[in-house]
Amino acid sequence: MSEVIVSSLSNLQNEVRYGDNHTFITDEPAGAGGDDAGPDPYTLLLAALGSCISMTVTRYARRKGWPLKRVSVRLRQNRIHATDCAECVENTEGYVHRIQRTVSFEGNLTEEQYARLQEIAHKCPVHKTLTSAIVISELKDN
């Protein structure tokens, strides 16, 4: 797996370094005290999920030789009371982070292909990560 290094710059801006000399800036919107110089952390989270869904579906369609031309993923994140969450079965107290998404496809797909791609969209690695137990631990330098 790759490594990401985040270094603070000015105000709430951070430089994110990854791979072979790739960088980008993250920030908060002006309304949250930032300078709006880049995406905020939740935007990055949604972008990671949406990108993974698109890539996973595209790879699957290519392997099958299906005429998929384009994938569009629309995502929204918010925090709601667990008691207001119709989908929540286990966690019924406090707050729940809810991610809503819709995935659409362009291409001359049959109804069966379209339905299968919708199923595959739930199987991307980032989706699996976000819906499983996550452990965050200290990174030890070698």
N, CA, C and O of each residue as an XYZ file, in Angstrom:
568
protein
N       0.842     -1.188      0.000
C       0.000      0.000      0.000
C       0.883      1.245      0.000
O       2.042      1.196      0.411
N       0.341      2.325     -0.450
C       1.106      3.555     -0.542
C       1.102      4.297      0.786
O       0.312      4.000      1.682
N       1.977      5.239      0.887
C       2.076      6.080      2.075
C       1.711      7.502      1.691
O       2.023      7.958      0.591
N       1.056      8.191      2.590
C       0.678      9.581      2.410
C       1.296     10.370      3.551
O       1.244      9.942      4.704
N       1.879     11.516      3.241
C       2.450     12.397      4.268
C       1.737     13.733      4.181
O       1.707     14.364      3.125
N       1.163     14.161      5.299
C       0.426     15.412      5.381
C       1.205     16.367      6.267
O       1.534     16.040      7.408
N       1.499     17.551      5.738
C       2.246     18.570      6.494
C       1.454     19.865      6.515
O       0.974     20.329      5.481
N       1.322     20.445      7.704
C       0.581     21.708      7.805
C       1.346     22.826      7.128
O       2.577     22.861      7.148
N       0.597     23.739      6.528
C       1.184     24.910      5.868
C       0.778     26.135      6.666
O       1.290     26.348      7.765
N      -0.130     26.946      6.139
C      -0.611     28.115      6.863
C      -2.095     27.967      7.144
O      -2.803     27.258      6.429
N      -2.559     28.634      8.180
C      -3.952     28.557      8.611
C      -4.352     27.088      8.711
O      -3.720     26.357      9.474
N      -5.349     26.622      7.996
C      -5.784     25.226      8.047
C      -5.342     24.420      6.828
O      -5.743     23.267      6.668
N      -4.519     25.022      5.970
C      -4.057     24.332      4.766
C      -3.014     23.278      5.099
O      -2.213     23.437      6.019
N      -3.044     22.193      4.322
C      -2.070     21.116      4.443
C      -1.586     20.724      3.058
O      -2.331     20.800      2.081
N      -0.345     20.308      2.986
C       0.189     19.726      1.769
C       0.148     18.211      1.933
O       0.632     17.668      2.926
N      -0.433     17.541      0.952
C      -0.492     16.092      0.950
C       0.502     15.598     -0.092
O       0.422     15.964     -1.265
N       1.447     14.756      0.349
C       2.442     14.189     -0.557
C       2.222     12.684     -0.649
O       1.964     12.017      0.353
N       2.329     12.159     -1.874
C       2.143     10.730     -2.083
C       2.860     10.309     -3.348
O       3.175     11.137     -4.203
N       3.116      9.018     -3.460
C       3.715      8.469     -4.674
C       5.040      9.113     -5.016
O       5.795      9.520     -4.133
N       5.313      9.200     -6.304
C       6.564      9.785     -6.797
C       6.391     11.280     -7.028
O       6.108     11.709     -8.146
N       6.559     12.070     -5.978
C       6.532     13.532     -6.043
C       5.177     14.125     -6.433
O       5.130     15.168     -7.086
N       4.084     13.483     -6.047
C       2.753     14.047     -6.263
C       2.332     14.814     -5.006
O       2.566     14.364     -3.884
N       1.714     15.964     -5.210
C       1.229     16.757     -4.079
C      -0.105     17.409     -4.422
O      -0.431     17.627     -5.588
N      -0.865     17.714     -3.374
C      -2.029     18.571     -3.505
C      -2.297     19.225     -2.153
O      -1.751     18.804     -1.133
N      -3.129     20.243     -2.152
C      -3.444     21.013     -0.951
C      -4.837     20.643     -0.458
O      -5.772     20.504     -1.247
N      -4.963     20.488      0.846
C      -6.279     20.349      1.462
C      -6.525     21.579      2.324
O      -5.584     22.239      2.763
N      -7.783     21.875      2.558
C      -8.136     23.065      3.331
C      -9.585     22.922      3.791
O     -10.262     21.947      3.463
N     -10.034     23.878      4.533
C     -11.437     23.979      4.927
C     -12.048     25.158      4.179
O     -11.332     26.075      3.777
N     -13.359     25.141      3.990
C     -14.009     26.302      3.363
C     -13.849     27.546      4.236
O     -13.588     27.446      5.435
N     -14.007     28.704      3.626
C     -13.868     29.964      4.366
C     -14.841     30.020      5.540
O     -14.496     30.541      6.600
N     -16.037     29.499      5.367
C     -17.033     29.505      6.430
C     -16.640     28.673      7.643
O     -17.209     28.841      8.721
N     -15.667     27.775      7.474
C     -15.183     26.942      8.573
C     -13.812     27.407      9.062
O     -13.138     26.694      9.806
N     -13.400     28.611      8.640
C     -12.128     29.161      9.096
C     -10.947     28.932      8.185
O      -9.837     29.359      8.499
N     -11.157     28.270      7.067
C     -10.064     28.021      6.132
C     -10.012     29.065      5.037
O     -10.704     30.081      5.086
N      -9.172     28.792      4.041
C      -9.008     29.691      2.898
C      -9.615     29.116      1.618
O      -9.503     29.725      0.554
N     -10.252     27.956      1.711
C     -10.880     27.297      0.561
C      -9.876     27.048     -0.570
O     -10.200     27.206     -1.747
N      -8.649     26.655     -0.190
C      -7.585     26.449     -1.169
C      -7.550     25.030     -1.737
O      -6.755     24.732     -2.627
N      -8.414     24.161     -1.219
C      -8.443     22.784     -1.684
C      -9.583     22.049     -1.025
O     -10.325     22.629     -0.233
N      -9.729     20.775     -1.343
C     -10.825     20.000     -0.764
C     -10.654     19.818      0.745
O      -9.539     19.774      1.263
N     -11.794     19.715      1.431
C     -11.753     19.437      2.865
C     -11.710     17.919      3.063
O     -11.936     17.176      2.107
N     -11.427     17.440      4.279
C     -11.278     15.999      4.499
C     -12.491     15.160      4.098
O     -12.318     14.079      3.537
N     -13.711     15.625      4.369
C     -14.873     14.822      3.988
C     -15.071     14.787      2.478
O     -15.561     13.790      1.948
N     -14.705     15.843      1.785
C     -14.753     15.827      0.326
C     -13.776     14.789     -0.209
O     -14.085     14.073     -1.162
N     -12.604     14.706      0.398
C     -11.628     13.694     -0.019
C     -12.155     12.287      0.229
O     -11.958     11.393     -0.594
N     -12.818     12.090      1.354
C     -13.390     10.782      1.670
C     -14.431     10.383      0.624
O     -14.422      9.257      0.126
N     -15.322     11.310      0.297
C     -16.327     11.026     -0.725
C     -15.682     10.808     -2.090
O     -16.105      9.936     -2.848
N     -14.661     11.598     -2.401
C     -13.956     11.436     -3.679
C     -13.290     10.065     -3.757
O     -13.300      9.427     -4.810
N     -12.714      9.614     -2.651
C     -12.085      8.291     -2.628
C     -13.118      7.203     -2.880
O     -12.879      6.292     -3.673
N     -14.258      7.291     -2.215
C     -15.308      6.297     -2.410
C     -15.855      6.344     -3.833
O     -15.978      5.304     -4.480
N     -16.183      7.531     -4.324
C     -16.715      7.659     -5.679
C     -15.739      7.187     -6.739
O     -16.134      6.526     -7.699
N     -14.470      7.522     -6.574
C     -13.447      7.082     -7.530
C     -13.314      5.566     -7.526
O     -13.201      4.940     -8.580
N     -13.327      4.984     -6.336
C     -13.204      3.530     -6.216
C     -14.393      2.834     -6.864
O     -14.221      1.839     -7.568
N     -15.594      3.348     -6.633
C     -16.787      2.773     -7.258
C     -16.651      2.825     -8.775
O     -16.869      1.819     -9.450
N     -16.295      3.978     -9.312
C     -16.168      4.146    -10.756
C     -15.114      3.209    -11.339
O     -15.351      2.570    -12.364
N     -13.960      3.125    -10.695
C     -12.874      2.271    -11.182
C     -13.252      0.791    -11.127
O     -12.971      0.036    -12.058
N     -13.888      0.386    -10.035
C     -14.276     -1.018     -9.871
C     -15.289     -1.426    -10.928
O     -15.158     -2.488    -11.538
N     -16.291     -0.600    -11.148
C     -17.322     -0.895    -12.144
C     -16.725     -0.895    -13.550
O     -17.041     -1.765    -14.361
N     -15.871      0.071    -13.835
C     -15.241      0.155    -15.155
C     -14.398     -1.081    -15.440
O     -14.480     -1.646    -16.531
N     -13.585     -1.511    -14.467
C     -12.761     -2.716    -14.660
C     -13.634     -3.944    -14.911
O     -13.343     -4.757    -15.789
N     -14.706     -4.066    -14.130
C     -15.606     -5.210    -14.283
C     -16.225     -5.229    -15.689
O     -16.232     -6.260    -16.361
N     -16.738     -4.079    -16.116
C     -17.361     -3.997    -17.442
C     -16.348     -4.307    -18.548
O     -16.685     -4.969    -19.529
N     -15.118     -3.833    -18.394
C     -14.084     -4.131    -19.406
C     -13.811     -5.620    -19.479
O     -13.718     -6.189    -20.567
N     -13.680     -6.266    -18.294
C     -13.425     -7.706    -18.260
C     -14.535     -8.490    -18.956
O     -14.277     -9.498    -19.614
N     -15.760     -8.021    -18.806
C     -16.911     -8.695    -19.404
C     -17.128     -8.293    -20.863
O     -17.917     -8.923    -21.568
N     -16.433     -7.249    -21.318
C     -16.613     -6.774    -22.682
C     -17.922     -6.020    -22.876
O     -18.461     -5.983    -23.982
N     -18.431     -5.424    -21.816
C     -19.696     -4.699    -21.873
C     -19.487     -3.275    -22.368
O     -18.428     -2.696    -22.129
N     -20.471     -2.697    -23.052
C     -20.318     -1.374    -23.672
C     -20.537     -0.196    -22.700
O     -21.321      0.709    -22.988
N     -19.857     -0.215    -21.578
C     -19.959      0.882    -20.615
C     -19.119      2.055    -21.117
O     -17.925      1.903    -21.372
N     -19.738      3.214    -21.256
C     -19.039      4.399    -21.759
C     -18.615      5.343    -20.634
O     -17.554      5.962    -20.706
N     -19.447      5.451    -19.595
C     -19.161      6.412    -18.538
C     -19.882      6.002    -17.258
O     -20.991      5.470    -17.289
N     -19.213      6.268    -16.121
C     -19.798      6.050    -14.801
C     -19.849      7.400    -14.108
O     -18.872      8.148    -14.118
N     -20.990      7.710    -13.508
C     -21.119      8.927    -12.698
C     -21.567      8.518    -11.297
O     -22.537      7.780    -11.129
N     -20.841      9.014    -10.298
C     -21.165      8.713     -8.914
C     -21.421     10.035     -8.201
O     -20.559     10.914     -8.187
N     -22.579     10.173     -7.624
C     -22.942     11.365     -6.855
C     -23.038     10.952     -5.396
O     -23.728      9.990     -5.059
N     -22.337     11.691     -4.523
C     -22.283     11.324     -3.117
C     -22.586     12.519     -2.226
O     -22.344     13.671     -2.588
N     -23.118     12.214     -1.061
C     -23.415     13.242     -0.064
C     -23.171     12.622      1.311
O     -23.518     11.463      1.540
N     -22.580     13.382      2.217
C     -22.293     12.900      3.565
C     -22.885     13.860      4.580
O     -22.818     15.078      4.413
N     -23.467     13.300      5.633
C     -23.894     14.127      6.760
C     -23.923     13.279      8.018
O     -23.782     12.057      7.968
N     -24.107     13.944      9.140
C     -24.174     13.270     10.432
C     -25.598     13.430     10.944
O     -26.122     14.543     11.010
N     -26.218     12.316     11.305
C     -27.607     12.361     11.751
C     -27.742     11.634     13.095
O     -26.873     10.853     13.482
N     -28.829     11.902     13.785
C     -29.135     11.149     15.004
C     -29.446      9.714     14.616
O     -30.170      9.474     13.650
N     -28.909      8.768     15.353
C     -29.154      7.352     15.058
C     -30.637      7.025     15.071
O     -31.094      6.162     14.320
N     -31.388      7.709     15.919
C     -32.836      7.451     15.972
C     -33.542      7.890     14.700
O     -34.659      7.445     14.435
N     -32.912      8.761     13.902
C     -33.487      9.209     12.633
C     -33.019      8.369     11.444
O     -33.368      8.654     10.299
N     -32.241      7.351     11.721
C     -31.642      6.527     10.661
C     -32.479      5.270     10.448
O     -32.448      4.350     11.266
N     -33.227      5.235      9.350
C     -34.088      4.086      9.048
C     -33.268      2.820      8.781
O     -33.736      1.716      9.064
N     -32.048      2.963      8.240
C     -31.219      1.809      7.898
C     -30.459      1.245      9.086
O     -29.932      0.136      9.002
N     -30.389      1.984     10.197
C     -29.574      1.582     11.344
C     -30.280      0.492     12.147
O     -31.417      0.664     12.586
N     -29.598     -0.614     12.328
C     -30.153     -1.717     13.091
C     -29.385     -1.863     14.400
O     -29.986     -1.976     15.468
N     -28.053     -1.862     14.316
C     -27.224     -2.075     15.501
C     -27.056     -0.807     16.324
O     -27.254     -0.835     17.539
N     -26.699      0.292     15.695
C     -26.410      1.523     16.410
C     -27.658      2.399     16.427
O     -28.028      2.978     15.406
N     -28.302      2.495     17.581
C     -29.531      3.289     17.675
C     -29.399      4.438     18.664
O     -30.392      5.075     19.012
N     -28.174      4.707     19.122
C     -27.940      5.823     20.043
C     -26.863      6.730     19.474
O     -26.010      6.290     18.702
N     -26.907      8.000     19.860
C     -25.897      8.955     19.427
C     -26.062      9.365     17.975
O     -27.177      9.513     17.474
N     -24.929      9.547     17.311
C     -24.924      9.995     15.920
C     -24.390      8.915     14.995
O     -23.644      8.028     15.409
N     -24.782      9.012     13.756
C     -24.331      8.107     12.704
C     -23.877      8.965     11.534
O     -24.532      9.947     11.184
N     -22.757      8.591     10.933
C     -22.332      9.251      9.700
C     -23.000      8.513      8.552
O     -22.849      7.300      8.406
N     -23.731      9.250      7.748
C     -24.462      8.653      6.637
C     -23.868      9.162      5.323
O     -23.700     10.364      5.118
N     -23.563      8.228      4.456
C     -23.129      8.558      3.101
C     -24.215      8.066      2.163
O     -24.545      6.880      2.151
N     -24.766      8.975      1.383
C     -25.755      8.622      0.372
C     -25.072      8.707     -0.986
O     -24.238      9.580     -1.224
N     -25.438      7.788     -1.867
C     -24.805      7.773     -3.179
C     -25.781      7.304     -4.225
O     -26.722      6.561     -3.947
N     -25.535      7.752     -5.423
C     -26.258      7.227     -6.579
C     -25.219      7.011     -7.676
O     -24.343      7.847     -7.899
N     -25.337      5.886     -8.344
C     -24.392      5.530     -9.401
C     -25.186      5.375    -10.693
O     -26.179      4.649    -10.737
N     -24.744      6.055    -11.733
C     -25.408      5.928    -13.032
C     -24.382      5.561    -14.095
O     -23.188      5.829    -13.961
N     -24.883      4.945    -15.146
C     -24.026      4.428    -16.206
C     -24.519      4.918    -17.553
O     -25.719      5.077    -17.776
N     -23.564      5.157    -18.452
C     -23.875      5.469    -19.840
C     -23.309      4.354    -20.700
O     -22.211      3.856    -20.451
N     -24.047      3.981    -21.685
C     -23.623      2.925    -22.595
C     -24.830      2.095    -22.986
O     -25.878      2.168    -22.345
N     -24.682      1.326    -24.011
C     -25.770      0.494    -24.516
C     -25.832     -0.807    -23.716
O     -25.504     -1.879    -24.226
N     -26.260     -0.698    -22.448
C     -26.279     -1.826    -21.524
C     -27.668     -2.454    -21.472
O     -28.678     -1.762    -21.597
N     -27.708     -3.767    -21.288
C     -28.988     -4.443    -21.064
C     -29.419     -4.172    -19.620
O     -28.624     -3.707    -18.804
N     -30.680     -4.467    -19.317
C     -31.168     -4.298    -17.945
C     -30.379     -5.178    -16.983
O     -30.087     -4.765    -15.861
N     -30.034     -6.386    -17.417
C     -29.265     -7.306    -16.581
C     -27.862     -6.763    -16.320
O     -27.374     -6.846    -15.193
N     -27.208     -6.212    -17.335
C     -25.879     -5.632    -17.161
C     -25.941     -4.436    -16.210
O     -25.098     -4.293    -15.325
N     -26.939     -3.588    -16.400
C     -27.110     -2.409    -15.544
C     -27.286     -2.844    -14.086
O     -26.655     -2.287    -13.188
N     -28.140     -3.831    -13.859
C     -28.383     -4.319    -12.496
C     -27.118     -4.924    -11.896
O     -26.834     -4.720    -10.716
N     -26.364     -5.662    -12.692
C     -25.124     -6.268    -12.182
C     -24.098     -5.198    -11.838
O     -23.402     -5.320    -10.831
N     -23.991     -4.161    -12.644
C     -23.047     -3.077    -12.353
C     -23.444     -2.350    -11.068
O     -22.573     -1.907    -10.320
N     -24.737     -2.223    -10.802
C     -25.181     -1.634     -9.536
C     -24.724     -2.499     -8.366
O     -24.313     -1.967     -7.334
N     -24.788     -3.815     -8.506
C     -24.305     -4.721     -7.458
C     -22.800     -4.575     -7.262
O     -22.315     -4.510     -6.133
N     -22.072     -4.526     -8.368
C     -20.610     -4.421     -8.313
C     -20.196     -3.111     -7.649
O     -19.162     -3.057     -6.982
N     -20.982     -2.068     -7.822
C     -20.661     -0.763     -7.228
C     -20.569     -0.834     -5.710
O     -19.879     -0.021     -5.095
N     -21.254     -1.794     -5.099
C     -21.195     -1.971     -3.641
C     -19.991     -2.799     -3.202
O     -19.781     -3.002     -2.006
N     -19.215     -3.270     -4.144
C     -18.121     -4.175     -3.817
C     -16.741     -3.546     -3.971
O     -15.735     -4.255     -3.926
N     -16.675     -2.240     -4.150
C     -15.356     -1.627     -4.308
C     -14.601     -1.689     -2.974
O     -15.230     -1.681     -1.916
N     -13.264     -1.750     -3.007
C     -12.477     -1.877     -1.782
C     -12.701     -0.750     -0.768
O     -12.708     -1.007      0.436
N     -12.884      0.476     -1.223
C     -13.101      1.575     -0.264
C     -14.464      1.417      0.407
O     -14.585      1.665      1.606
N     -15.483      1.014     -0.333
C     -16.797      0.735      0.260
C     -16.660     -0.336      1.335
O     -17.201     -0.195      2.431
N     -15.936     -1.406      1.017
C     -15.722     -2.484      1.987
C     -14.977     -1.980      3.217
O     -15.299     -2.369      4.340
N     -13.990     -1.121      3.015
C     -13.242     -0.560      4.147
C     -14.146      0.274      5.036
O     -14.129      0.126      6.258
N     -14.934      1.147      4.429
C     -15.782      2.044      5.213
C     -16.912      1.324      5.933
O     -17.445      1.845      6.912
N     -17.285      0.146      5.472
C     -18.373     -0.588      6.107
C     -17.872     -1.716      7.004
O     -18.665     -2.524      7.486
N     -16.564     -1.774      7.229
C     -16.001     -2.785      8.120
C     -15.394     -2.105      9.344
O     -15.281     -0.880      9.394
N     -15.011     -2.902     10.313
C     -14.326     -2.349     11.491
C     -12.985     -1.771     11.038
O     -12.266     -2.389     10.252
N     -12.662     -0.591     11.536
C     -11.411      0.078     11.171
C     -10.573      0.277     12.425
O     -11.085      0.724     13.451
N      -9.300     -0.050     12.347
C      -8.369      0.155     13.445
C      -7.344      1.182     12.989
O      -6.722      1.015     11.940
N      -7.166      2.235     13.765
C      -6.136      3.237     13.473
C      -5.109      3.132     14.588
O      -5.440      3.293     15.762
N      -3.858      2.861     14.220
C      -2.807      2.664     15.209
C      -1.605      3.545     14.881
O      -1.537      4.155     13.815
N      -0.677      3.599     15.802
C       0.541      4.384     15.617
C       1.425      3.701     14.587
O       1.578      2.480     14.602
N       2.006      4.492     13.691
C       2.910      4.006     12.668
C       4.316      4.037     13.243
O       4.794      5.085     13.676
N       4.961      2.910     13.246
C       6.335      2.808     13.766
C       7.305      2.930     12.615
O       7.188      2.206     11.626
N       8.270      3.842     12.728
C       9.289      3.985     11.695
C      10.237      2.792     11.758
O      10.604      2.328     12.838
N      10.626      2.307     10.583
C      11.555      1.165     10.511
C      12.962      1.623     10.543
O      13.880      0.803     10.491
